[in-house]
Amino acid sequence: MHIEFLLEEPSAEVFLQGFVGKLLPPGSTWRFIVFQGKKDLLFSIPSRLKAYSQWMPPDYRLVVLVDEDREDCAALKRQLETAALLADLPTKSKPKDGKFVVLNRIAVEELEAWIFGDPEALCAAFPRVPRTIGRKAPYRNPDAISGGTWESLERVLKSAGYFNGGLPKIQVAREVAKHLDPRRNASTSFRQFVQGLEAL
């Protein structure tokens, strides 16, 4: 099996590089295709999927991952599903003969929620972050962190003495991913992503 990951930003690529190999069957191959932000990805997906449908081998699968960014999650999912169905590519939500080739997934609210979802990995990457971070009320449910998960992660790291000049998203994603255990993540949207990958 070969999987093409269609992503909105480089930080998603380096984050997934750290652990997707643990979730895929032996012998699988994959490639990351990074767009120039969410708008570019959403604009390009319809034509990109139609192009895939013209030549894609039977063992290919596509994973589309975007951040929710406080948008209407259901509407965003419908947009992705519609693009796949118009390209005649069955999705996990709407399979054909029980099979699908496109997995549409949304990081709620954004990728940083998945980092908060594994506080052990966060603390392993940045040891000065309090090990109790995952038990604190604002972070217990990573998908419901108020005020933005990116901003929250920046505050947590700054208060621990890291990155006072601003949050380097790619560096943080890479460092945390090295320690991530996909089985213990508390983010519901992350678990949905993992379950979808396994179902491929």
QUITA-V513887 format. One line per field, one symbol per residue. burial: b if it has 24 or more other ideal C-beta (glycine too) atoms within 12 Angstrom, else e. A space follows every 10 residues. Layout:
burial->???
This chain:
burial->eebbbbbbbe bbbbbbbbbb eebbeeeeeb ebbbbeebee bbebbbebbe ebeeebeeeb bbbbbbbbbe eebeebbebb bebbbebebb bbebeeeeeb bbbbbbbbbb bbbbbbbbbb bbbebbeebe eebbeeeebe ebbbbeeebb ebbbbbbeee ebeeeebebe ebbbbbbebb ebeebbbbbb bbbbebbeeb
